[in-house]
Amino acid sequence: MTTPIVHAAVQNSIPEAVSQCLLDLKSKNEKVQESAVEKLRSYVDAEGRDRTNESYGGFLGDLTKRIFDMIGSSDPSERVGGIMALDALISGEAEENSMLVSRFANLLRLILPCNDVPSMVMASKALGKLARHGGTIVADMIEFEIKRAFEGLNVSDARATEAKRLASVLVLKELAENAPTQFNSYVPELVERIWVGLRDSRVSVRTGAVDALRASLVVMSTRRSDTRQNIYMRMYNEAVKSFRQNNPDATHGSLLVFKEMLLHTGEFLTTRFREVCSNVMSCRDHKDVLIRRTTINLIPVLAQYNADMFMSDHIVVATSYLLQTLKKSVADKGPAFLALGELAMIARDSVIPIVEDLFRLVRESLAVKGKKVVVVPEAYRCVKLLAMALGAQCQPQLTVTLPSLVSNGISRDVVDALTEIGRSVPALREEVQWILLDLISYVLRRRPYDRPSGGSSSSIARRRKVEVPQTLGTMTVPNDSPDMRDMTVLALETFSKMPTESAPTGQFMRASVLPRLEDNDGSVRKAAALCCSSLLMREKDTDNITAQEASLTSEALERLLIVGVSDPEPTIRLAVLNTMDSRFDSFLAQADCIRSLFIALNDEAFQIREAAICLIGRLTQRNPAYVVPSMRKMLIQLLTELEYGSEARNREEAARLLGMLISSSKRLVGPYVEPILKVLHPRLKDSNSVVASCSLSTLGELAIVGGHDVRVYCEDAMPLLIYQISRAHACHLKWPAEGNLAQYPHRIDSIAWNSWCS
């Protein structure tokens, strides 16, 4: 009967909101889990501000027990949710409570190792984050985990080998990246032991081992040159030895090591470059597909390391091999396209002889065959790199290839390729812009972009050579499908970056973008809001625009403010308010807009209230008669909450909002310096360190505004500043105190300062 009692006590000690977050973390929906972990992080932070140290310690203990149950679950989703919750706690708590380090590390050891690879990857990253925090306990934990990982590499139990070795290389990689100073002394031992993982029969273990080796090479870059050279030599000799074993697993591991040495050992391989090239190129026709792909990926790395020698000895063989791969091997087409594009960036004019054949193969790879769409995404990236490398030299081939690029509709790879073509080949820039507008319009309106009826833009339209396929306007993708959502977001993001000189965009924004502010999907609403803001901000001077442009700007801002105030998702409301540039102040200062902004001052999300008060404070200069009376009421409310608030969280938020109000509306605050000082001074000794820290920051803002008026209170304020610095063990409290102390001699006269110092 004891177990139910214990669980009931744990359940009751955790607020309902936190329990709901833990429940959502068990969901199989990744977005639900991501949202839940963000909420959990904010709730835990709020509990830390509101509770006493003893109560908060009990809360963390109970929460850790719940996370322990989730991590030990057999359900992968619940286990992942437990790791995410633990990661959120590590971000906020381990820095100030080193005793939690052992508890968190023990929880992570439950998963390292286990049979669930995604869980092990997440747990290793959380362990790496834990290793960033200083202290003796953390150092002991790092040393223990490194030795444990070395032991895991040599485990001989066949059933446990994969899990233990994979866990070992994952942990070593994270510790090398997050605790390089302490890991530095273990690098020679890692170079000796890591070959067990590099020759392992499992690909996941080999790739994990090379990731750990890469992180170690970065750490080793701080060592003395002679020490590095000795380690590099041992590593190279072991790679050559492994390469000559004629074992596919060992060969693949050696190729991976060659790649990392080319990238991270400086000039060490210069005298051995021909031998490395010979070894790599000898694997180009290997029967193992993984070895062939690794060889293909290594070709541009070799060319980058020693371009002159590679061009003279291997460029013809390499390009011929890659072209033959594109013609014969369907499985290796993607890596081959990418390798040729990267090779073009290095070789430049040396690849011109193969450009015609390469573009022909690109068009074949993007062709629509019957009802099947056979697309190699790397082909788009290859075209992008070729345009970047050769520019106008490949204009004829690009012109012929443009219809193939757009034959399958819009995608991020298509947009990136077209954007780079427009940037690198000026003669095709206008053509590319019209193609992009058509692609965007087909997604948002299911029809091509409306052509202008006259003027210079119509002449551009007449010169268009590429027509986007009409079939894109009757896409069978359902409007509410994830694919359609992603395409819509991409179309909006692309349209927000389109230059407005080549085609009028105002009416298209009104007809196709503004309606998306009311879309059912939050990501679409956010993309539409950012798109509208980006297009409106291109006007250099909103005070001198035509009546039609002013009407569009006013309509768009009005609808954006509605989203910024009423959208159900806080992240979207905050994004909208953050886009309100000062160039819109002439519109925002109108009464209707100001009323909407004052509604945002009562938002449930504190970050939104911060953005709103900064925005309104900026408008005091535009429309003081309408703004100042309400801001004065807000000032009184903040002072009352700061002075008499019973909850630490409310006092902290009041202090932070007061500081923002002071910095954004200095003229309003000027007459109220004395009452503000009287409220702030006691809060410098607040029992809650966060409230004291925020009060210090606000006092610094007030010193800038008050100037000589602060002089009278200098004698009282300075001891409090020194007191806060003396008790500030945490950086988040000490930095504001030191910053405000530095401001005082600049903001008050030298007589008062010297008087106090004496």
URVENWO-V71452 format. One line per field, one symbol per residue. psi: psi as a letter, one per 30 degrees, with the letter a starting at -180 (. if undefined). A space follows every 50 residues. Layout:
psi->???
This chain:
psi->feeeeeeeeeeffkleeeeeeeeffflfjeeeeeeeeeeeeeeeeeeeef lleeeeeeeeeeeeeeeeeeeglfjeeeeeeeeeeeeeeeefefefifff eeeeeeeffffjllfjeeeeeeeeeeeeeeffkaleeeeeeeeeeeeeee efegkfjeefeeeeeeeeeeeeeeeeefheeefeffeeeeeefffeefgl fkeeeeeeeeeeeeeeeeeffflkeeeeeeeeeeeeeeeeeeegfhkeee eeeeeeeeeeeefggbgegefgeeeeeeeeffgfgkfkeeeeeeeeffef eeeeeieeeeeeffeeeeeeeeeeeeeejeegeeeeeeeeeeeefefcff fefgeeeeeeeeeefgkjjbfkjjkjefeeeeeeeeeeefbffgeeeeef feeeegfgakleeeeeeeeeeeefjefgeeeeeeeeeeeeeeeffhllkk klfaaeeeeeeffkfkkkkffffhkgkkegleeeeeeeeeeeeeefgkkf efkkfeeeeeffeefffglfkeeeeeeeeeeeeeeeffkejffilleeee eeeeeeeeeeeeefefkfkeeeeeeeeffjlffgefeffleeeeeeefef fgkfkeeeeeeeeeeeeffffeieeeeeeeeeeeeeeeeeeeefkfkeee eeeeeeeeeeeeffieeefefgeeeeeeeeeeffgkfkeeeeeeeeeeee eeeeeecfffeegeeeeeeeeeeeeegjfkefeeeeeeeeeffefffllf eeeeeee.
